[in-house]
Amino acid sequence: AQSVAQPEDQVNVAEGNPLTVKCTYSVSGNPYLFWYVQYPNRGLQFLLKYITGDNLVKGSYGFEAEFNKSQTSFHLKKPSALVSDSALYFCAVRDSGYGQNFVFGPGTRLSVLP
Amino acid sequence: ETGVTQSPTHLIKTRGQQVTLRCSSQSGHNTVSWYQQALGQGPQFIFQYYREEENGRGNFPPRFSGLQFPNYSSELNVNALELDDSALYLCASSTGTGVRSRRADTQYFGPGTRLTVL
């Protein structure tokens, strides 16, 4: 069975500082990994995904994520946080061997302080 | 913004009633997935439709049912509503090739329907 853990409910960072939102996963096969962001009263917006190849994936709004197979992690990063990055972030995994349904983590609330 | 739309935006029902939620997929997408997002939690997969056929189902009872139409829009129906059904219901569309797909197609989400069951 697939599963995703986001070990931090809340991450606080000062504007201009680098940010990291952590994600670890478990799948039986090769993973497809995704990050989404959710603003209040809105749906989920796609940020980036890892399928195969380069372990560092670049996405929207200056975000990037690093895939680490040995640690089964896919942490989201940004070199310089903006106040407008404050939102709820979800990591999701899909097993490459079955269907298309995603398993989402519980989410991490990011607060960027001015 | 994605091209996925959902209606209605908000809905209030009482326990035991039935509800229908609607989703229009993004142009060019043939697959629709439905998710339930309870307050403070991540989205939970309900089911997926590919070319009008159910293509996978999560751990939800049969009173959760769906349809996909020839234009790839979709409906989620919930019968005999319970208080715990109160949640944000999200629709996501994607391209796909069915249950044995090994592609990593991105799912694009609509804004959701907020259902409150009293």
Interface residues (C-beta under 8 A of the other chain):
Chain A: V4 Y32 F34 Y36 N41 R42 G43 L44 Q45 F46 K49 I51 F90 R94 S96 G97 Y98 G99 Q100 N101 F102 V103 F104 G105 P106 G107
Chain B: T2 V4 Q6 T31 S33 Y35 Q41 G42 P43 Q44 F45 Q48 N55 G56 G58 L90 A92 S94 G96 V99 S101 R102 R103 A104 D105 T106 Q107 Y108 F109 G110 P111 G112 R114
